[in-house]
Amino acid sequence: MPDHIVIWEWLSFAIRWTHVITAIAWIGSSFYFIALDLGLQKAPGLPKGAHGEEWQVHGGGFYHIQKYLVAPERMPEHLTWFKWESYSTWLSGAALLMVTYWAGANLYLIDPAKMELAQWQAILISGGSLAIGWLIYDTLCKSSLGERPTVLMLLLFVALVVMGWGYNQIFTGRAALLHLGAFTATIMTANVFLIIMPNQRIVVADLKAGREADPKYGKIAKLRSTHNNYLTLPVIFLMLSNHYPLAFASDYNWLIAALIFLMGVTIRHFFNTMHARKGDLWWTWAVTAILFIMIMWLSSAGLNQDTLEHSEARTLTPVETRYAEAPGFDEVASIVAGRCSMCHAREPVYEGIYHAPKGVFLETPADIARTAREIYVQAGLTDAMPPANVSFMEEEERAKVIRWFRAAGGADLAGL
């Protein structure tokens, strides 16, 4: 039977797969309806109450779509509600956050150099910040600022920048950007679940009861949908950022995130204007390119990494101590030094490697103890590392890695 780490890895993979699939469905339907809404045209002979229509061709057939700002005179028997794509994306993302960052808090979430936190404290900050963020955002939207959408968007941008800075003061750089993405995604899904869908249900209930629907509900939903529209692309970037240390391992990662939010605006503004048939604003791409160049400069100017001296001097956490004191640690440390550290170093010496892959360092006992689980999975259970076995790691050496990790109790459920 596979040990608990193997089961946990496959669980993580399955959840991530689900998350990607549902995100594609949500983002795809969102982009489709934005383009459809902006492309609607007035035409003679439209039914009463119809705002516009659109003819489309796909898959060998033609589609004739009409939009009603409130509803048609007679409600159809069947309505398709677009909601589960959003809910499933958030739920699978929350599960992935728990599996990766909460269960793996000592490696991925907590940065002892920034703040000494117990695992439960880090998890509480992680989950609590998402809920508090929504409450603040929702309060702003329901205030008089709701009538001033541009000012509201600017305040939302400032709030996101502040949250990015705040996360970076507490968590690892990788976790900071990931949490900023989760923070933003929580706002987007809560918009659907708590605002857009309930308002739509009120309108449908009024129409079925023969009452005139209040157009304010559609106006409120439109405001939240607009926010979701401009936040989609930055969220995707933030979710992918954990694979790129140049994005998350910089002192300026929160500024990088801020510029990404601006890029989301410039890119979506181009497509929104194009779909509305109001021209092609090519200048937005020049602005986007400038912002991206600034991001590349910031990533190299503020590259932040734990120094060799600090790693050698710092006190190990209780979890790290368990691995450092386990039988076989010295042998594994020697193996890692000979097979892995030429790439996973503060200053890599392997030709063509300029930054440690994934920002993972394997030079000191503290480095190795902190990364025990990854070493076990990548270089013990599998031969994923070193890639193509370029440093000729032997099977017996991999077996020693496995014995050491299991001797420390890492393969038990408690070791997660």
Protein Blocks (a to p, Z undefined) as FASTA:
>chain_A
ZZfklmmmmmmmmmmmmmmmmmmmmmmmmmmmmmmmmmpccdehiaehiabdcdddeehi
acdddddfkbcfbdcfbdcddfklmmmmmmmmmmmmmmmmmmmmmmmmpcfkloccdfkl
mmmmmmmmmmmmmmmmmmmmmmmklmmmmlmmmmmmmmmmmmmmmmmmmmcfklmmmmmm
mmmmmmmmmmmmmmmmmmmmmmmmmmmnopacdfklmmmmmmmmmmmmmmmmmmmmmmmm
mmmmklmmpfklmmmmmmmmmmmmmmmmmmmmmmnonajafklmmmmmmmmmmmmmmmmm
moccddfklmmmpccdfklmmmmmpghklmmmmmmmmmmmmmmcfbdcbehiabdghhia
cfbfklmmmmmmmmmmmmmmpmkbcghhlnopafklmmmmmmmmmmnommpmklZZ
